[in-house]
Amino acid sequence: MDSFELNKILGAILGTCLVVLVTSFTAQALFAAKPPEKPGFEIAVKEEAGGKEGGAAAAPSEPIEKLLQTASVEKGASAAKKCGACHTFEKGGPNRVGPNLYGIVGDHKGEGRGGFNFSAAMKAKGGTWTFDELNKFLTNPKADIPGTAMGFAGIPKDSERADVIAYLNSLSDSPQPLPTAAK
């Protein structure tokens, strides 16, 4: 290959780069991106107002006492991985978008949790996180505590919810005794 052929190849590569560069500058000038007014993404949660599942989504279909009899801590740990995007589970773990959930069963609602800033609705609800309260909340957080900042739609499947509650109960220095099913 002589130097003339090499010059043509290098000229073609250089010309292509120049065309791409000019196209890029032109595109940036024509289509300028506007920064968002409010940073972040809005999480769209379907609000149910008495539609086809209105009452069923607000109340669990079976009592938690019965569901916990067959609940699996291992399955709960697996199902709770989706919660790991916002929560941590280890003892003394940091808060993220949501509070650390170690020792949550039997703890006070909207308090403590390493100084986590709970929503006003959660603080106003008060009480403790019993098995039944966790079951109601995890079924549909927005229906159980209107105004909560938790943007999670809930866990509609009873057995999966019971598994997660059994897993959360196991995350404690002294786990609560599981309630017995009323016959």
N, C-alpha and C positions, 0 to 999 in steps of 0.2 A: 504494500500500500504506500503510495507516495504522499508527500506533504499536502498536495492539492486535495486529495480525497479526505485526508484528516481535517483539513480546514473546512471542507463542506460539512462534515459530520458535526464538528464543534460549532459551526455557524448555525446549523439546524437546531442543535440543543439550546444554544444561546437565544436564538429567535423564539423558540417555544417558551422558554422561561420568561422572556420579555412579554410575550402575548399573555401568558398567565398572570404576570404581575400587573399589567395594564388592565386586564379584565377584573382582577381583584380590587384594584383601586376604584374602578368604575362602579362595581357592584356595591362597595362600601359607601360611595357617594350617593348612589340612587336609593339604597335600602338601608338607611341608618337605623340601628336598633335603639329603641327608647327604653331607658331603665324603668323597671316597675315602680309604681307609686309606693307600694308596700312590699318589702322583700319577703320571699318565701312562697309557699304554695298553700292554697286553701284546700282543705280536705273536705270533699263533698260527702256528706252523710245523708242517706235517705231518711227523712223524717216521716214516721208513720203516724197518720192522724185518723185512725179509725178506718183505714182502707180494708183490703181483703185480709190482712194479718194484724190489724190494729190491736185487738185485745190479746191475741196469742203471743205477740212479740213482747208485750210488757210484762207478762206473767209466765214463769216457767211452767211447763205442763206437768211435771212430776215433782213431789217434794224432795228436797235435797237429801233428807235422811235416807230415803230409799235409794237414791242415785249413788250416794257415797258408799253403800254396802258393796257395790261392784266396781268402784272407781280404782284406777291404776295410777300410782304415783309415776311410774315410768312413762306411761302414755301421756300423763299430764305434763311431764318435763318436756316431752317432744312437742306437745301442742302449745306449750308456753313459749316456744321459740319465736313465734310471731309477736309475742309481747316484748321480746328482747330488743326490738327496735327502739322502744321508748323506756323500758324498765330494766333494772339490774336485779339479780336475785341473790347474790352472795352476801354473806354477813359483812356489814360495814361498807358495802358497795356504794358507789357514787349515785347520785340522782342524775337522771338524764332529762328528757322531755317530761317523763313521769317519774314518780318517786321510786326508790329502791323498795322491793317487795318482801325482803327477808323479814319474817316474823309478823306479817300483816294480819293473819287470822287472830282475832281477839284484841287487836290494837284499835286505837281511837281513829275515827274518820276525820280527815282534814287537819290533823295535828302531827307534830313531830316529823318523822321521816328525814332526819338530818337537815332540817331547815328548809324543806321543800316548800315552794310557794303555791299552795293549793288555791283553786278557784273559790270565789265567794260562795258559790252554791255548795261546794263540797264542805267548806267550813261551816256553813249554816245548817247542813244536814245533821251533823253531830252523830253521837252514838258510837257503837263499836262494830268492827267487821266480823260478824258472826258468819257461820256457814250459810245461813239463809240470806243474809244481807249481801254476801258476795255472790250468791247464786242470782239474786234479783239484779244486781248491778252488772254482772258479766253477761246476763241475757240481753240487756239493752241499756247501756250506761246513760244515754241521753233521756230515756223514758224514766229511769229510776231516779236520777238526780238531774232534773232540767237545769241547764246552764253550766253543766260540768264542762271542763276544758278538754276532757278526754275525747279525742276524735275517733274512737274505735267503735265500729258498728255493733259489736257484741258477738257472743258465741251462741248461735241458735241451737246447736245440737246438745241435748241434755247430757249425754254420756261424756262428751268431750269437755263440757263445762265442769262436770263432777270430777273428771280426771285432773283438770287444772286446779280446782279448789283443793283436792287431796294433795297435789304437788305443793301448792302454796302453804298448806298446813304443815307439810313435812319440813319446810324451810323455817325452822325455829329451834332454839335451844331446848324448849319444852313444848312440843306440839300439843294442840288441843285434842282431847279424846273425840273420836268420831261419834256423832249422834247415832242412836239406834233407831231403826225404822219402826214407826207406830203401826201396829197391825190392825 
